[in-house]
């Protein structure tokens, strides 16, 4: 959708962007983040040619934006800034409808779209459409700014720190509204912020910048789990993922090689295996496919006197499981709701991929406190 190819920007003797290359997929919300002066806003403003590169090319849908009419380019993009940019002498309705009317959209369609957008950003059209910006709170003005950005149904929305001047409660509400809008409309949104919590909450992809260079461009989950270098790790924060537990997956906390047995294993051999591996349960799997057939625990074996009996006769086949990408929040709910100590991690066809135990959950949940103790020791 949007492609930067070896883009550099130099102001006099200062290099603001250093040969950056990045591709933004259609329908994704991409957040550029970094300290002041890192080049994130310069990068955003190059997309609508408010700033032009010193070298390199920028493409939208394969077309070099330098070859496009700049007025048409900008009118086909939504643009939201921190100060809202609302025209003070125009009503809310006039502000939202300015570009659609300039582009001579159908008047009935304009009216319908305006009402729909006001509803989508949580403002009652009857109450707010005929007000002037000065009669609105900062949060309400920014909602109107967002509605205006979507008014021409553009493919691309540019948002330059749009919520940074708002109080935390209003800001959080607007972030939620943006996510709701994006879920419905699937626009390509380029969003600049200096707030990592905001980036993690709203982004499909995060681009971390420093001194005009891209340090890491990845999903929020991968950036938190696998920071590329020390700067990224410190910028993100070592404990950041604990504020977003939905990014901690079953795959991250499971035992990769749980102790298993075949269905024709005798009770005696099962007991011996449990003792040898110091576990209180065995995953009973099909030999060739590793498909989970059942689970047997120590209490069941203690009640079974036929030591030569096959474990398939006594195993529990009514078991619960989770998938690799289930979050730790979901895993904890399954464990708590069903009062179980072990939960297998399974593929769609019930192939055993791993095992989560109460012990591994406790170890995972205590990790941030252990890290804090290590810091205190240092």
C-alpha positions in Angstrom: 0.0 0.0 0.0 2.6 2.6 1.2 6.3 2.0 0.4 9.3 4.0 1.4 12.4 3.2 -0.6 15.8 4.5 0.5 14.3 7.8 1.7 16.6 10.4 3.2 15.8 13.9 4.4 18.4 16.5 5.0 17.8 20.0 6.4 20.9 22.2 5.8 23.6 20.1 7.6 21.2 17.9 9.7 20.1 14.5 8.4 16.6 13.9 9.8 16.0 10.6 8.0 18.7 8.2 7.0 18.0 6.0 4.0 14.8 4.4 5.4 12.9 1.7 3.7 9.5 0.3 5.0 6.3 -1.1 3.6 2.9 -0.5 5.2 0.2 -3.1 4.3 -3.3 -2.1 3.2 -5.8 -2.1 6.1 -3.1 -2.0 8.8 -2.8 0.5 11.7 0.9 1.2 11.9 2.4 3.3 14.7 5.6 5.3 14.4 7.2 5.9 17.8 10.4 7.3 19.2 11.9 10.1 21.2 11.5 13.7 20.0 13.5 14.4 16.9 13.7 10.8 15.8 12.0 11.5 12.5 8.6 9.9 13.0 6.5 13.0 12.2 8.8 13.8 9.2 8.1 10.3 7.9 4.3 10.8 8.3 4.3 14.2 6.6 6.1 12.8 3.6 3.2 10.5 2.8 1.0 13.5 1.9 4.0 15.6 0.6 3.9 18.2 3.4 7.6 17.4 3.5 9.5 16.1 0.5 12.4 13.7 0.7 16.0 14.8 -0.2 16.4 11.5 -2.0 14.5 8.2 -2.4 11.0 7.4 -3.4 7.6 7.0 -1.8 5.0 4.8 -3.5 1.2 4.4 -2.8 -0.3 1.4 -4.6 2.9 1.2 -6.7 2.6 4.9 -7.9 5.4 7.4 -7.1 3.6 10.2 -5.1 5.9 12.8 -6.7 4.1 12.1 -10.0 0.7 12.7 -8.5 -1.2 16.0 -8.2 -0.5 17.1 -4.7 -4.0 18.6 -4.1 -5.7 15.4 -5.1 -3.2 13.3 -3.2 -4.0 15.2 0.1 -7.8 15.2 -0.5 -7.7 11.5 -0.8 -6.2 11.1 2.6 -7.6 11.8 6.1 -5.4 13.9 8.3 -5.7 14.3 12.1 -3.3 16.5 14.2 -2.9 17.2 17.8 -4.6 20.6 17.7 -7.6 19.2 15.7 -7.2 21.8 12.9 -11.0 22.6 13.0 -11.9 25.9 11.4 -13.3 28.0 14.2 -15.8 30.0 12.1 -17.5 26.8 10.8 -19.9 24.5 12.6 -19.1 20.9 13.3 -21.3 20.0 10.3 -19.5 22.4 8.0 -16.0 21.2 9.2 -16.8 17.6 8.6 -18.4 18.3 5.2 -15.9 20.8 3.9 -13.9 18.4 1.6 -16.8 16.2 0.5 -18.6 19.4 -0.7 -15.5 20.8 -2.3 -15.2 17.5 -4.2 -18.9 17.8 -5.2 -20.1 14.6 -3.5 -23.8 13.9 -3.6 -25.5 16.2 -1.0 -27.7 13.4 0.4 -24.8 11.1 0.7 -22.8 13.8 2.5 -25.5 14.3 5.0 -26.0 10.6 5.6 -22.2 10.0 6.0 -21.9 12.9 8.4 -24.6 11.6 10.7 -23.1 8.1 10.5 -19.6 9.3 11.4 -20.9 11.4 14.3 -22.6 8.3 15.7 -19.4 6.3 15.2 -17.2 8.7 17.1 -19.8 8.9 19.9 -21.3 12.3 19.4 -25.1 12.9 19.1 -25.6 14.6 15.7 -28.7 16.4 16.9 -26.8 17.9 19.8 -23.4 18.7 18.2 -23.7 19.2 14.5 -24.6 22.9 14.7 -22.1 23.8 17.4 -18.9 25.6 16.8 -15.5 24.2 17.9 -15.2 26.7 20.8 -18.3 25.2 22.3 -16.8 21.7 22.5 -14.4 20.2 25.0 -10.9 19.1 23.8 -12.0 15.5 23.5 -15.1 16.4 21.6 -13.1 18.5 19.2 -10.8 15.6 18.6 -13.7 13.3 17.9 -14.9 15.8 15.3 -11.4 15.8 13.8 -11.4 12.0 13.5 -14.9 12.1 11.9 -13.7 14.7 9.4 -10.7 12.5 8.5 -13.0 9.7 7.5 -15.6 11.9 5.7 -14.3 11.2 2.2 -13.9 7.5 2.9 -10.2 7.7 2.1 -8.0 4.6 1.9 -5.3 6.3 4.1 -5.6 8.2 7.4 -2.6 10.1 8.8 -2.7 10.8 12.6 0.0 12.9 14.1 -0.1 12.6 17.9 -3.9 13.2 17.8 -4.6 12.3 21.5 -1.5 13.5 23.2 -2.9 16.7 24.6 -6.0 15.1 26.2 -6.5 13.8 29.7 -5.9 10.1 30.3 -9.7 9.1 30.5 -10.6 11.0 27.3 -7.5 9.7 25.6 -8.4 6.1 26.5 -11.9 6.6 25.2 -10.7 8.0 21.9 -8.3 5.1 21.5 -11.2 2.7 21.9 -13.3 4.7 19.4 -10.4 4.5 16.9 -10.2 0.8 17.3 -13.9 0.4 16.8 -13.7 2.5 13.6 -10.8 0.5 12.3 -12.5 -2.8 13.0 -15.5 -1.6 10.9 -13.7 0.3 8.1 -10.3 -1.3 7.8 -8.4 1.8 6.7 -4.6 2.1 6.3 -3.8 4.3 9.3 -0.3 5.8 10.0 -0.3 7.0 13.6 2.5 8.9 15.3 2.9 8.9 19.1 5.5 9.0 21.8 3.5 6.8 24.2 4.4 3.1 24.1 1.2 2.1 26.0 -0.9 3.8 23.3 1.2 2.1 20.5 0.8 -1.3 22.0 -3.0 -0.8 22.5 -3.9 0.3 19.0 -1.2 -0.9 16.6 -1.1 -3.8 14.2 2.6 -2.9 13.6 5.0 -0.7 15.5 7.9 1.1 13.9 10.5 2.2 16.5 12.8 5.0 15.3 15.9 6.7 16.7 18.1 9.4 15.1 16.3 9.1 11.7 16.7 5.3 11.5 14.2 2.5 11.9 15.4 0.2 14.7 12.6 -2.3 14.6 9.4 -2.7 12.6 7.2 -5.6 14.0 4.1 -6.5 15.8 3.6 -5.3 19.3 3.9 -8.8 20.6 7.2 -9.5 18.9 8.6 -6.2 19.9 7.8 -6.9 23.5 9.0 -10.5 23.4 12.0 -10.0 21.1 13.4 -6.5 21.2 16.1 -6.1 18.5 18.6 -4.4 20.7 19.2 -2.8 24.1 17.7 0.6 23.1 14.5 -1.0 22.0 14.4 -3.1 25.2 14.8 -0.1 27.4 12.4 2.0 25.3 9.7 -0.6 25.4 10.4 -1.4 29.1 11.3 -4.9 30.3 8.0 -5.4 32.2 5.8 -3.9 29.5 4.4 -7.2 28.4 2.9 -7.7 31.9 0.7 -4.7 31.3 -0.6 -6.5 28.2 -1.0 -10.2 29.3 -3.0 -10.9 26.1 0.3 -11.0 24.3 1.7 -13.8 26.6 0.6 -17.0 24.8 0.3 -20.6 25.7 3.2 -21.3 23.4 5.4 -19.0 25.6 4.8 -20.8 28.9 4.2 -24.4 28.0 6.5 -27.4 28.6 7.7 -28.4 25.1 8.2 -32.1 25.8 5.6 -33.4 28.3 6.0 -36.9 29.6 3.8 -39.3 27.6 2.9 -42.9 27.2 1.2 -45.1 24.7 -2.3 -46.4 25.3 -1.1 -50.0 25.7 1.3 -49.1 28.5 0.6 -51.1 31.7 -0.3 -49.4 34.9 2.9 -50.7 36.5 5.0 -49.1 33.8 3.1 -45.8 34.1 3.7 -45.7 37.8 7.4 -46.3 37.2 7.6 -43.6 34.6 5.9 -41.1 36.8 8.4 -41.8 39.6 11.3 -41.6 37.2 10.3 -38.2 35.7 8.8 -36.9 39.0 5.4 -36.0 37.5 1.9 -36.6 38.7 0.3 -37.3 35.3 1.0 -38.7 31.9 -0.3 -37.7 28.5 -1.6 -40.8 26.7 -0.8 -40.3 23.0 -1.1 -42.3 19.7 2.3 -43.6 18.9 2.7 -42.4 15.3 0.7 -39.2 15.3 1.3 -37.9 18.9 -2.5 -37.3 19.0 -3.7 -36.9 22.6 -6.1 -39.8 23.5 -6.4 -39.2 27.2 -4.7 -38.2 30.5 -4.0 -40.4 33.5 -2.9 -39.1 36.9 -1.3 -40.6 40.0 -4.5 -40.9 42.0 -6.1 -43.0 39.2 -3.2 -45.4 39.2 -3.1 -45.7 43.0 -6.8 -46.9 42.9 -6.0 -49.4 40.1 -5.0 -52.8 41.5 -4.6 -54.6 38.1 -1.0 -53.5 37.5 -0.8 -55.3 34.2 -3.9 -53.5 32.9 -3.4 -51.1 30.0 -3.7 -47.5 30.8 -6.2 -47.0 27.9 -8.8 -48.7 30.1 -8.6 -46.2 32.9 -7.4 -42.9 31.3 -9.6 -39.8 31.3 -10.7 -39.1 27.8 -12.8 -36.1 28.8 -10.0 -33.5 28.9 -9.7 -29.8 28.2 -7.0 -28.2 26.1 -5.8 -24.8 24.8 -4.2 -23.7 21.5 -0.8 -22.3 21.0 -2.0 -18.7 20.5 -4.4 -18.7 23.4 -3.4 -16.0 25.9 -2.4 -16.6 29.5 -5.6 -14.8 30.5 -7.6 -17.5 28.7 -5.4 -20.3 30.1 -5.9 -19.0 33.7 -9.6 -18.9 33.2 -9.7 -22.5 32.0 -7.6 -23.7 34.9 -9.6 -21.7 37.5 -13.1 -22.5 36.1 -12.4 -26.2 35.9 -10.1 -26.6 38.9 -7.4 -28.5 37.0 -3.7 -28.6 37.5 -2.5 -29.5 34.1 -3.8 -28.4 30.7 -2.5 -29.8 27.4 -1.6 -27.5 24.4 -3.1 -29.0 21.3 -3.3 -28.4 17.6 -6.7 -28.3 15.8 -6.6 -32.1 15.3 -5.6 -32.7 18.9 -1.9 -33.4 18.3 -0.1 -32.8 21.6 2.2 -29.8 21.3 3.0 -29.1 25.0 1.7 -28.9 28.5 1.0 -26.1 30.9 1.2 -27.0 34.6 0.3 -25.0 37.7 4.0 -24.9 38.4 4.8 -23.3 35.0 1.9 -20.8 35.5 3.2 -19.8 39.0 6.8 -19.4 37.6 5.5 -17.2 34.7 3.3 -15.0 36.9 6.1 -14.5 39.4 8.6 -13.4 36.8 8.1 -9.7 37.1 8.7 -9.9 40.9 11.8 -12.0 40.4 13.1 -9.5 37.9 12.5 -6.7 40.4 14.4 -8.6 43.1 17.4 -9.0 40.7 17.4 -5.3 40.1 17.4 -4.6 43.8 20.3 -7.0 44.3 22.3 -5.1 41.7 
